[in-house]
Amino acid sequence: MGYTTVDPNETVEIRMGASGPAARPPTTVVEIFKKTVKECGSKVSMRCERDGAWKEWTWDGYHADVMKVAKALLALGVKERDAVAIIGFNSPEWVFTWIGAVLIGAMGTGIYATNGPDGVAYVVEHSKAKVVVAEGAKQLAKFREVDAARLASVLAFVAYLPEEATPAPIGSAQGMNWAGFLASGAGVSDDDVEAKAGAVVAGQCCSLISGQQKGDSTLIYTSGTTGNPKAVMISHDSLTWTAHVGFIDVFKCTSEEHVLSYLPLSHIAGQMMDVVAPILTGCTLHFARPDALKGSLKDTLGEVRPTVFFGVPRVWEKFGEAMKAKAATPGSMKDKVATFAKGCGAAKYAAAEQGDPDPNNCMANLVAGSIFGKIKGALGLDRCRLFATGAAPITTDLLKYFGSLDINILELFGMSEVTGPTNMSTADNFRVGKCGLQIPGTETACAKDTSEVIFRGRHVMMGYMYNQEATDKTIDADGWLHSGDVGSIDEDGYLKITGRIKEILITAAGENVAPVLIEDEIKRQLDCVANAMVVGDQKKFLTVLLTLKTKPDADGLPLGTELAKDAALCGCATIADAAASADYKKMIEDGLKKANANAISRAQNVQKFAILPVDFTQEGNELTPTMKLKRKVVLEKYADVVAGLY
């Protein structure tokens, strides 16, 4: 038995440390779930909106529904190490299914709700899923569009929300609605479930997740930016140990926290924040509405008022844009008061970065604090003690903007292959633009020859399911996991990510260029820009594709053509206006000149640009579910535009 495997039926050895957190005794998701249910039985475990009202589950109620799912899965014939696939927006049913599968020794694997027919079929086929639990007819319809032979492993398709008639069979698999599914396990006893739960060990796979390297024991299937995802196998130990270190040791989370669930549960960040951390700490989980990222998130935040909030950079950008759009008229008394308060906040933020929590404890802070309280209240973050971000790059300007409002957004770095966080910032230990310190009990380093960021510890995955070659390339003989990211670690131990190795552009002159830093600087110089993508691989010079900030369309998506306040400049009201305006082009050219002036070398100067007709979105397939840019997709989609620049 070794530390890695590509076979979900095998168990791995736990990479124990001699002392400290790395020496903490191994445990399983099953054990921590049972412990929390016993300790917090009558406490509210989760809440969600149903028919306009909030419905609550206590921990005892949570356990009861999980047991029903576990029994139903056993009744259908699901065995140890079988995969159970789940597709849909975050909901109690999603979580009950995942925990229910894990409870009987099976593996939960989430499928991104935005995946198309081929994408959902790939996950089911690759994981050999025995049961698929899907949110309603819309998600089930995706499976009906593919060759039934690809779904041959499936015994049943289960539809939940909205409750409806029993769905028709798909291929050889029966169709079931949620109520019928739960009822099917009535003949299975508690003892039958407990026997399965008692056989679960810390070194076995419980989740499959998509890895950053292109693929998820949990199986987690990566939200890959190219090709099919790899299935990252995460063990019970990696999930429970990493969650304990991250949420209890570092973030000091308790049973009193309130967490809002809105990021995909099929992603490692959502799974750790919304599934594992709550069952470890006993805190309360609140589910957002399915249209959270289309506009309803703000309303739900106001109702829930979370104490911990994790937002991907795009969410924080949207908050910032909305706040700036409502800013007071320049020069007005309201504007002067706000400017004064932000000055106090910026000074406090800068001092906190240097370890001084309160640089000027005076009446000014009281005035500023009152204003900040109103701002946080408007965002629904008035009782939030922990603001965090990760999963994609965030600009230092945005961090400083929120810092000046007494909202210290803490950067984290992680990936599916290391069960989420590897480096974390705290209010007492952070550096603007850096991803924090390595989590206790682990090792983070940068390879000497390539500056690739590498990790070692109990948070490292078991391996990529059925893919020995990729596993061997990712985890070396000494146990170091190679991230594929380029970065550096300063003398105080803070990690900075500068880009992905695969994203590095090599110009015709042989110069290596990391595009992310250039893109961030362009966005810093040009508030009108929503997204920037630098192009120049094997080219004589660099160019950039730009999308402009627009008002959301009727569905809350940035697909409209009417420019947002930050972009409605030079007399332009639409993207077409801007693209045709000489003044607008001159403004962008001036911004690019400023960005070029701050470049590390002339090889990183951008010489030409093009304004694209629409912003990047998941729906347009330019962004992954965690808002990472799919560069290859953009290049293919706008090949003619790129050709025109050269």
Secondary structure, 3 states (H helix, E strand, C coil): CCCCCCCCCCCCCCCCCCCHHHHCCCCCHHHHHHHHHHHHCCCEEEEEEECCEEEEEEHHHHHHHHHHHHHHHHHHCCCCCCEEEEECCCCHHHHHHHHHHHHCCCEEEEECCCCCHHHHHHHHHHHCCCEEEEEHHHHHHHHHCCCHHHHCCCCEEEEECCCCCCCCCECCEEEEEHHHHHHCCCCCCHHHHHHHHHCCCCCCEEEEEECCCCCCCEEEECCCCCCCCCEEEEEHHHHHHHHHHHHHHHCCCCCCCEEEECCCCCCHHHHHHHHHHHHHHCCEEEECCCCHHHCCHHHHHHHHCCCEEECCHHHHHHHHHHHHHCCCCCCCHHHHHHHHHHHHHHHHHHHHHCCCCCCCCCHHHHHHHHHHHHHHHHHCCCCCCEEEECCCCCCHHHHHHHHCCCCCEEEEEEEHHHCEEEEECCCCCCCCCCCCEECCCCEEEECCCCCEEEEECCCCCCEECCCHHHHHHHECCCCCEEEEEEEEECCCCCEEEEEEHHHCEECCCCCEECHHHHHHHHHHHCCCEEEEEEECCCCCCEEEEEEECECCCCCCCCCCCEECCCCCCCCCCEHHHHHHCHHHHHHHHHHHHHHHHCCCCHHHCEEEEEECCCCCCCCCCCECCCCCECHHHHHHHCHHHHHHHC
